[in-house]
Amino acid sequence: MKTEKANIYTVLAELYDTLMKDVDYEMWADFIDEVIQTHHPDPVDVLELACGTGAISLNLAQLDEYELTATDLSAAMIEKARLKAAQQEVVVDFHTMDFRDIRSEDTYDIIFSVFDSVNYLHSKEEIHKMLDGCRNILNPGGLLIFDFSTPQNSLEAVDYLNNEEGSFGSNRYFRESRYEPGEHFHFNEFEIDKMADDGKTVLESYHEIHKQRIYSLKEMLSILEQTSYHQVAKYEGFDLVEADEKSTRVTMVLRCQKQQ
Ligand SMILES: C[S@@+](CC[C@H](N)C(=O)[O-])C[C@H]1O[C@@H](n2cnc3c(N)ncnc32)[C@H](O)[C@@H]1O
């Protein structure tokens, strides 16, 4: 059986919610809500970038506080997100968008992105594209909130992520994970097999290679210093605790400074 190479988060979209079943998205959405409420007096329009299957925006929608739009590069992930919104009977405007090329007729009080998505930006230039795109569509005083995972996270996570296997429905997956600190890249490679009803015969086999650029806090701060954003806060974990170089995930809060 020939294994087909697939784009990231295409075949994986089928199994994404299974992979993330232990992630407490409700708590994560509460944290994002707390960050927003702490730093913005009166937010209405909120845009999520790289929303995946929509878990954070769907949880925020339950709060009934925001007008939510959520976007992702992967059409397959957005399709899953739309299905979940219909099942949960909440309103989020889901559509595809590449956060390296942000286009919108609408403007927002808050733009956010979570769960390592920014680590899919592989260079300083790509981060600047995302920052510039957000700046163009943020209202004056609006906030950009995003997290990124750090070298400390890769060092701690690589062993338990590597050689992970599991199943979803009648299908199965295998993950290899490796961190290359010299190159600053973390690779997660997924082998995904679609199985016949007998549970033994592989019908189709796919391979997705996920490559993430791992940024230290120092490196990210030096990228952000070259922009006109005002740095409001940097948090570690899911409390309003100041991040430092040892933090495994850092959530940045930036304010868009432009004239009314
Ligand atoms: C680790 S997942 C996180 C998804 C979601 N934020 C969550 O919390 O479950 C990373 C997401 O980034 C998206 N992504 C990767 N590159 C992207 C790009 N250039 N533009 C928009 N989304 C992108 C992927 O499609 C995927 O859904």
The ligand as an SDF file (V2000), in Angstrom:
LIG
                    3D

 27 29  0  0  0  0  0  0  0  0999 V2000
   -2.3660   22.9560   16.8510 C   0  0  0  0  0  0  0  0  0  0  0  0
   -3.6970   23.4330   15.8190 S   0  0  0  0  0  0  0  0  0  0  0  0
   -4.5570   24.5320   16.9200 C   0  0  0  0  0  0  0  0  0  0  0  0
   -5.9940   24.6930   16.5150 C   0  0  0  0  0  0  0  0  0  0  0  0
   -6.8710   25.4590   17.5030 C   0  0  0  0  0  0  0  0  0  0  0  0
   -6.3510   26.7900   17.7490 N   0  0  0  0  0  0  0  0  0  0  0  0
   -7.0400   24.7190   18.7970 C   0  0  0  0  0  0  0  0  0  0  0  0
   -6.8460   25.3330   19.8460 O   0  0  0  0  0  0  0  0  0  0  0  0
   -7.4070   23.5420   18.7780 O   0  0  0  0  0  0  0  0  0  0  0  0
   -2.9500   24.5220   14.6590 C   0  0  0  0  0  0  0  0  0  0  0  0
   -3.9050   25.0970   13.6390 C   0  0  0  0  0  0  0  0  0  0  0  0
   -3.1880   26.0690   12.8700 O   0  0  0  0  0  0  0  0  0  0  0  0
   -3.7220   26.0500   11.5720 C   0  0  0  0  0  0  0  0  0  0  0  0
   -2.7770   26.7000   10.6780 N   0  0  0  0  0  0  0  0  0  0  0  0
   -1.5170   26.3090   10.3460 C   0  0  0  0  0  0  0  0  0  0  0  0
   -0.9790   27.1770    9.4690 N   0  0  0  0  0  0  0  0  0  0  0  0
   -1.9120   28.1410    9.2560 C   0  0  0  0  0  0  0  0  0  0  0  0
   -1.9540   29.3100    8.4430 C   0  0  0  0  0  0  0  0  0  0  0  0
   -0.9130   29.6540    7.6790 N   0  0  0  0  0  0  0  0  0  0  0  0
   -3.0690   30.0840    8.4670 N   0  0  0  0  0  0  0  0  0  0  0  0
   -4.1240   29.7430    9.2360 C   0  0  0  0  0  0  0  0  0  0  0  0
   -4.1590   28.6190   10.0130 N   0  0  0  0  0  0  0  0  0  0  0  0
   -3.0540   27.8370   10.0250 C   0  0  0  0  0  0  0  0  0  0  0  0
   -3.9120   24.5680   11.2850 C   0  0  0  0  0  0  0  0  0  0  0  0
   -4.7640   24.3360   10.1820 O   0  0  0  0  0  0  0  0  0  0  0  0
   -4.4570   24.0950   12.6360 C   0  0  0  0  0  0  0  0  0  0  0  0
   -5.8610   24.1040   12.6620 O   0  0  0  0  0  0  0  0  0  0  0  0
  1  2  1  0
  2  3  1  0
  2 10  1  0
  3  4  1  0
  4  5  1  0
  5  6  1  0
  5  7  1  0
  7  8  2  0
  7  9  1  0
 10 11  1  0
 11 12  1  0
 11 26  1  0
 12 13  1  0
 13 14  1  0
 13 24  1  0
 14 15  1  0
 14 23  1  0
 15 16  2  0
 16 17  1  0
 17 18  1  0
 17 23  2  0
 18 19  1  0
 18 20  2  0
 20 21  1  0
 21 22  2  0
 22 23  1  0
 24 25  1  0
 24 26  1  0
 26 27  1  0
M  CHG  2   2   1   9  -1
M  END
$$$$
